[in-house]
Amino acid sequence: MRAADEKIADIAIIGGTGLEELFEGFEAINVGTPYGLSYTIFIGEIHGRRVAFLPRHGKKHSIPPHKINYRANIYALHKIGVERIIATNAVGAINLNFKPGDLVVPHDLVDFTKQRQLTFYDQAPVVHVDFTEPYCPEVRKVLIEKARDETGAVHEKAVYVCTEGPRFETPAEIRMFRALGCDIVGMTGVPESILARELGMCYATICFVSNMAAGISGKLTYEEVLEISRIVMPKIRRIIVAAISALPKIRGCSCPSALASGKPSGGA
């Protein structure tokens, strides 16, 4: 493995188990950051585009969601030149119209995490980054189009609520989230999306419903999540490959302008 501090990729994929087949033969690197060493990042080419793949739970899926070093990971991607991030997330369905196996491209989020490092702006100057559109509309549009091409159906609007984990939510929490207008629940969408915006990077995610949330169906198990993942991930891999090919070379969104008011204390 080698350290990297030059532009070597402009698109990144952040995901968990099930995406590894896309990146066989890719070069593995680690990147030093002010927030620690990144997890292993795999660098290669898809349809002529330089792509980075970062397994957010580590190469062996050994890091729980509340212990992920999100700042090191996102900063490392920024450091190697990444401008757009496509993420994948397994989620539970709060909205009763969503079912296991469904694909979802959320448009908004609610943060119910408790102890995570949420920002690069821990020191002066004080900076407030606009988050009116938490997910890049340009990347979302492409993901929706390619998901529709692949499956014929995708939930194009959804509010994602992120919880601390690693436990699943209680039925009372799920009832509260539904009352707040949330549609799906996961444990890894925050602070990835926030940190990407602070660095002027585009970020959007394609989620798959792995289970109905607590209190809607029976007891939740991690094995249930893995089984749905095994079925759905081949579709998501094809969607991601198609999306990478379809993304315009020049960004036409407002995500880069988030940097206009200041830079992270880490020196980006």
C-alpha positions as CSV (number, residue, x, y, z in Angstrom):
1,M,0.0,0.0,0.0
2,R,1.1,3.6,-0.6
3,A,0.1,6.9,0.9
4,A,-1.6,9.3,-1.5
5,D,-1.9,13.1,-1.5
6,E,-2.4,13.8,-5.2
7,K,-5.5,13.8,-7.4
8,I,-6.1,10.2,-8.3
9,A,-9.9,9.8,-8.4
10,D,-12.8,12.2,-8.9
11,I,-15.7,9.8,-7.9
12,A,-16.0,7.8,-4.7
13,I,-18.3,5.0,-3.6
14,I,-18.8,4.5,0.1
15,G,-20.5,1.2,1.0
16,G,-20.6,-1.9,3.1
17,T,-20.5,-5.6,2.3
18,G,-21.6,-6.6,-1.2
19,L,-19.7,-4.1,-3.3
20,E,-16.3,-5.7,-3.3
21,E,-16.7,-7.5,-6.6
22,L,-16.7,-4.1,-8.4
23,F,-13.2,-3.4,-7.2
24,E,-11.3,-6.6,-7.8
25,G,-7.8,-5.7,-9.0
26,F,-8.0,-2.1,-7.7
27,E,-5.0,-0.6,-5.9
28,A,-5.3,-0.3,-2.2
29,I,-4.0,2.9,-0.5
30,N,-4.3,4.5,2.9
31,V,-4.3,8.3,3.3
32,G,-3.1,10.3,6.3
33,T,-5.3,13.1,7.5
34,P,-5.4,15.5,10.4
35,Y,-8.1,13.2,11.9
36,G,-6.1,10.0,11.6
37,L,-5.4,7.4,8.9
38,S,-8.2,6.6,6.6
39,Y,-9.6,3.2,6.2
40,T,-8.2,1.3,3.2
41,I,-9.3,3.0,-0.1
42,F,-9.4,1.0,-3.3
43,I,-8.5,3.0,-6.5
44,G,-9.3,1.9,-10.1
45,E,-11.2,2.7,-13.2
46,I,-14.9,2.2,-14.2
47,H,-16.0,3.2,-17.7
48,G,-12.9,5.4,-18.1
49,R,-13.6,7.3,-14.8
50,R,-11.1,7.1,-11.9
51,V,-13.0,5.8,-9.0
52,A,-12.3,5.3,-5.3
53,F,-14.1,2.7,-3.2
54,L,-14.1,3.1,0.6
55,P,-15.7,0.3,2.8
56,R,-17.1,2.5,5.6
57,H,-16.9,-0.4,8.1
58,G,-13.4,-1.3,7.2
59,K,-12.1,-4.0,4.9
60,K,-13.4,-6.8,7.1
61,H,-16.6,-5.0,8.2
62,S,-15.2,-4.9,11.7
63,I,-16.1,-1.3,12.7
64,P,-19.5,-0.5,14.2
65,P,-21.4,2.5,12.9
66,H,-20.8,4.7,16.0
67,K,-17.0,4.1,15.9
68,I,-16.4,4.8,12.2
69,N,-13.8,7.6,11.7
70,Y,-16.0,9.6,9.4
71,R,-13.9,12.7,9.4
72,A,-10.7,10.8,8.3
73,N,-12.6,8.9,5.6
74,I,-14.2,12.0,4.0
75,Y,-11.2,14.1,4.3
76,A,-9.1,11.4,2.7
77,L,-11.4,11.2,-0.3
78,H,-11.2,15.0,-0.6
79,K,-7.4,14.9,-0.4
80,I,-7.1,12.5,-3.3
81,G,-9.3,14.7,-5.5
82,V,-12.8,13.2,-5.1
83,E,-15.6,15.6,-6.0
84,R,-18.6,13.3,-6.0
85,I,-19.6,10.5,-3.5
86,I,-22.2,7.8,-4.2
87,A,-23.0,6.0,-1.0
88,T,-25.1,2.9,-0.2
89,N,-27.0,2.3,3.0
90,A,-29.1,-0.6,4.4
91,V,-32.2,0.9,6.0
92,G,-35.2,-0.1,7.9
93,A,-38.6,1.0,6.6
94,I,-40.7,3.4,8.7
95,N,-43.1,4.3,5.9
96,L,-45.5,1.4,5.6
97,N,-45.5,1.8,1.8
98,F,-41.9,0.8,1.7
99,K,-41.0,-3.0,1.7
100,P,-37.9,-5.1,2.1
101,G,-35.9,-5.1,-1.1
102,D,-37.2,-1.7,-2.2
103,L,-34.6,0.9,-3.4
104,V,-34.8,4.4,-2.1
105,V,-32.9,7.6,-3.0
106,P,-33.6,10.0,-0.1
107,H,-33.9,13.7,-0.5
108,D,-33.7,14.9,3.1
109,L,-32.5,13.7,6.5
110,V,-32.9,14.0,10.3
111,D,-30.0,13.5,12.6
112,F,-30.6,11.6,15.9
113,T,-26.9,10.6,16.5
114,K,-25.5,11.4,19.9
115,Q,-21.7,11.3,20.1
116,R,-20.2,11.6,16.6
117,Q,-17.8,14.2,15.4
118,L,-20.1,16.1,13.0
119,T,-17.9,18.8,11.6
120,F,-14.5,19.9,10.4
121,Y,-15.3,23.4,11.9
122,D,-14.3,22.9,15.5
123,Q,-12.1,26.0,15.6
124,A,-12.3,29.6,14.4
125,P,-13.6,30.9,12.2
126,V,-17.2,30.0,13.0
127,V,-18.8,28.7,9.8
128,H,-22.4,27.6,9.1
129,V,-22.7,25.5,6.0
130,D,-26.0,25.6,4.1
131,F,-27.8,22.2,4.3
132,T,-31.1,23.0,2.7
133,E,-30.5,20.2,0.2
134,P,-28.5,17.6,2.2
135,Y,-28.1,15.4,-0.9
136,C,-26.6,16.6,-4.2
137,P,-29.6,17.0,-6.7
138,E,-27.4,16.2,-9.7
139,V,-26.1,12.9,-8.3
140,R,-29.6,12.1,-7.0
141,K,-31.1,12.6,-10.4
142,V,-28.7,10.2,-12.1
143,L,-29.2,7.6,-9.3
144,I,-33.0,7.8,-9.7
145,E,-32.8,7.4,-13.5
146,K,-30.5,4.4,-13.4
147,A,-32.4,2.7,-10.5
148,R,-35.6,3.1,-12.6
149,D,-33.8,1.7,-15.6
150,E,-32.6,-1.3,-13.6
151,T,-35.7,-2.1,-11.5
152,G,-38.6,-0.1,-13.0
153,A,-39.4,1.3,-9.5
154,V,-37.5,3.4,-7.0
155,H,-38.7,5.6,-4.1
156,E,-37.6,9.0,-5.3
157,K,-38.5,11.0,-2.2
158,A,-37.8,9.9,1.4
159,V,-36.6,11.4,4.7
160,Y,-33.7,9.4,6.2
161,V,-33.3,9.4,9.9
162,C,-29.9,8.4,11.3
163,T,-29.6,6.9,14.8
164,E,-26.5,6.2,16.8
165,G,-26.6,2.4,16.9
166,P,-25.3,-0.2,17.1
167,R,-28.6,-1.4,18.6
168,F,-31.8,-1.3,16.5
169,E,-34.4,1.3,17.4
170,T,-37.3,0.7,19.8
171,P,-40.9,0.6,18.6
172,A,-41.6,3.9,20.5
173,E,-38.7,5.6,18.7
174,I,-40.0,4.4,15.3
175,R,-43.4,5.8,16.1
176,M,-41.8,9.1,17.0
177,F,-39.8,9.1,13.7
178,R,-42.9,8.4,11.7
179,A,-44.7,11.3,13.4
180,L,-41.8,13.5,12.4
181,G,-42.2,12.5,8.8
182,C,-39.3,10.1,8.5
183,D,-39.5,7.3,6.0
184,I,-36.4,5.2,6.5
185,V,-33.9,4.7,9.3
186,G,-30.2,3.8,9.3
187,M,-27.0,4.3,11.3
188,T,-24.4,5.6,8.8
189,G,-25.8,8.5,6.8
190,V,-24.6,11.0,9.3
191,P,-22.1,12.6,9.4
192,E,-20.9,11.5,6.0
193,S,-23.3,13.8,4.2
194,I,-22.5,16.7,6.4
195,L,-18.8,16.4,6.1
196,A,-18.9,16.0,2.4
197,R,-20.9,19.3,2.1
198,E,-18.4,21.1,4.3
199,L,-15.7,20.2,1.8
200,G,-17.7,21.2,-1.2
201,M,-18.2,17.6,-2.3
202,C,-21.3,16.2,-3.9
203,Y,-23.0,13.4,-1.9
204,A,-26.0,11.2,-2.5
205,T,-27.0,7.7,-1.5
206,I,-29.0,4.8,-2.8
207,C,-30.5,2.9,0.0
208,F,-32.1,-0.5,0.1
209,V,-34.8,-1.5,2.6
210,S,-33.4,-4.5,4.5
211,N,-36.3,-4.8,7.0
212,M,-39.4,-3.2,8.4
213,A,-38.4,-1.1,11.4
214,A,-39.0,-2.1,15.0
215,G,-42.6,-2.6,16.1
216,I,-43.9,-3.1,12.5
217,S,-42.9,-6.7,12.0
218,G,-41.3,-9.3,14.2
219,K,-37.9,-9.3,15.9
220,L,-35.1,-7.7,14.0
221,T,-31.9,-9.7,13.2
222,Y,-28.7,-8.9,11.4
223,E,-29.1,-12.1,9.4
224,E,-32.3,-10.6,7.9
225,V,-30.3,-7.6,6.7
226,L,-27.6,-9.8,5.2
227,E,-30.1,-11.9,3.3
228,I,-31.8,-8.9,1.7
229,S,-28.4,-7.4,0.9
230,R,-27.4,-10.6,-0.9
231,I,-30.4,-10.3,-3.1
232,V,-30.3,-6.6,-3.8
233,M,-26.6,-5.8,-4.1
234,P,-26.2,-7.1,-7.6
235,K,-28.8,-4.6,-8.7
236,I,-27.1,-1.8,-6.8
237,R,-23.7,-2.6,-8.3
238,R,-25.2,-2.3,-11.8
239,I,-26.9,1.0,-10.9
240,I,-23.7,2.4,-9.5
241,V,-21.7,1.5,-12.6
242,A,-24.4,3.0,-14.9
243,A,-24.5,6.2,-12.7
244,I,-20.7,6.6,-12.8
245,S,-20.8,6.5,-16.6
246,A,-23.8,8.9,-16.8
247,L,-22.5,11.6,-14.4
248,P,-21.4,14.7,-16.4
249,K,-17.7,15.5,-16.3
250,I,-18.3,19.0,-15.0
251,R,-20.5,19.5,-12.0
252,G,-23.5,21.7,-12.5
253,C,-24.8,21.8,-8.9
254,S,-24.2,24.3,-6.0
255,C,-22.4,21.8,-3.7
256,P,-18.9,23.3,-4.4
257,S,-20.1,26.8,-3.3
258,A,-20.4,25.5,0.3
259,L,-16.7,26.3,0.6
260,A,-17.2,30.0,-0.2
261,S,-17.5,31.2,3.4
262,G,-14.4,29.5,4.8
263,K,-12.2,26.4,5.0
264,P,-12.1,23.5,7.5
265,S,-9.7,23.9,10.4
266,G,-7.8,20.8,9.2
267,G,-6.5,22.8,6.2
268,A,-8.5,21.6,3.2
